Structure formats: structure tokens, C-alpha cells
């Protein structure tokens, strides 16, 4: 594969493509892509893609965390608290032995 196609292949990994999509967009047969990755990285296509996505995920989490901690983006703060810290909008209520408690509300008409 040419250096231009290799650069395109690496760039495409950041959008989580399938092997079929990658083959079409790079203009190289699937087998050629799989062979090049195996020879150069000793990985499958999907391992190669996941390795490139790991760096992107790390940078996204860092950016989200920075925005949340800056105090200027409350939406990102709430998102990070829910997704990184396990916070939730709803409170689960359980009774003795962990049994579910169902509450019934009614409004009486006057």
C-alpha cells in the first residue's frame, strides 16, 4: 500500500469503520488491508481499529473532564458525573431484603 493509502487507513480508524467500508474508502481489497496490518502490527483489522480508537477515547474523556472541571460547562459536568462517577437522576427505593417498593399516586378530584 502507498503511504497516502496508509495515512488514509489510519485516519479512518478514528470513525470506527467496518473492514468493508475501509476497503471501499481506501480503494484497496480487504485482504490487502488485513495482510498489511498483520505484517506491520501483528493484529487483526479489528484489533488495529480498536487500538486507534483507544487513543481517541482517552482524548475525549480528558476533554470532557477538563470542560466539566472548568465550571463553565454544566452539561458536561452532569454528563461526567453520570457516566464517569455513576450518578443518576432517579433513586431506586427498596424495602426489606431488597424487594421493590411500588408507590401509587392519586389525585382526588374536588
PEMOZI-V525303 format. One record per helix or strand. SS is the DSSP state (helix for helix, strand for strand). FROM is the first residue (numbers start at 0). LEN is the number of residues. If there is no record, write none. Layout:
SS/FROM/LEN
SS/FROM/LEN
//
This chain:
helix/2/13
helix/18/8
helix/29/12
helix/44/26
helix/73/12
strand/93/1
helix/95/3
strand/99/1
//
